[in-house]
Amino acid sequence: MSIELQKPIIGFTCGDLNGIGMEIVIKTLCDHRILEFCIPVLFANNKSINFYRKTLPDHNFVFTSCKDLSKLHPKQINVFHCWEEDVAITPGELNEIGGTYALKSLTTACKALKDGLIHCLVTAPIHKKNIQSKEFNYTGHTPYLRDFFNAKDVVMFMVAENMKVALVTEHVPIAEVAKHITKDAILSKLKIMNESLVKDFAINKPRIAVLGLNPHAGDEGLIGNEEETIIKPAILEAKKNMLVYGPYSADAFFAKGSYEKFDAVLAMYHDQGLIPFKSLSLGEGLNYTAGMSVVRTSPDHGTAFDIAGKGIANHESTMEALFKALEIDANRIEYKQARLNPMKKLSERFFSNTVDEKLEESEA
């Protein structure tokens, strides 16, 4: 196999056709230095790409079309056709077309990932309303991916240079959050986080902070009792196998910079974790789905209909999502290789040390 074909194959979905998804992917892949690190595959079709390419006259986006993922061009951007028909693209409009073709791209890319035809997937933003259908009855990418890849549970992991924040509940109405906070749910998320930090992020002994649900982490039961009856027992159970601390009052925890002392933070609900993440994170953040056998990342923003088609969307988070996917894929390979036949490695090391000792004795 040539060196080029040994590079990981990274798939990209197009996202909502009327949002900024296609634009940020095109801008990301226009940096041809990326071809040194991977073989990109964009799941869309030629006409939709050409539509957005015209809105980006300063970006030289050259690609090759393919209908067979076993015959990719290793030195070019590949476009895999997910549909042949003409599609009316109307940037900035929330309509059925945007969601229909976002789903076509997503399902085709996920099947390729499941079949091992691509190594990692970077998903462009979808709109949670217009993508709803019999095939997609979910509140976002994360639960859809969980079911598609038959994962028992997954974690929505927001990742930046200086912090990683995960959620117990994701897109759940505030009025329903408390009933989803259970000991089992917290323990499941903590286990996935811990394993991901070790295998995906190469952190040997990760330290994880857990936030409380109520203001002031419940004030020992004065402001709600979930901390005393659910969260603290879950933390005590987790401590048997992990370095887990808390529960912490969310406001003080972030205001005092306590998150800097931990490798990751588990928040109880969406805004509790994402508001400080998007306010305090350094660099461009991204979304990673931990707990699956495959690697999926995405930018940490939405479809941005208000700027779609104007050529001004920022693609840096998509670029971060690409390189974090490559990093996680490499870390997983290294983790697996380090643990292949450990007894053989131990035996070889023992034999080598014994030979060295005998040589030293004979020289003496």
Secondary structure, DSSP 8 states (H G I E B T S, - for coil): --HHHHS-EEEEE---TTTTHHHHHHHHHT-GGGGGT-EEEEEE-HHHHHHHHTT-TT----EEEES-TTS--TTSEEEEES--S-----TT---HHHHHHHHHHHHHHHHHHHTTSSSEEE-----TTTT-SSS--SSSHHHHHHHHTT-S--EEEEE-SS-EEEESS-S--HHHHHHH--HHHHHHHHHHHHHHHHHTT--SS-EEEEE-SSGGGGGTTTT-SHIIIIIHHHHHHHTTTSEEEEEE-HHHHHHTTGGGGSSEEEESSHHHHHHHHHHH--S--EEEEETSSSEEEEESS---GGGTTTT----HHHHHHHHHHHHHHHHHHHHHHHTSSHHHHHHHHHHHHHHHHHHHHHH-
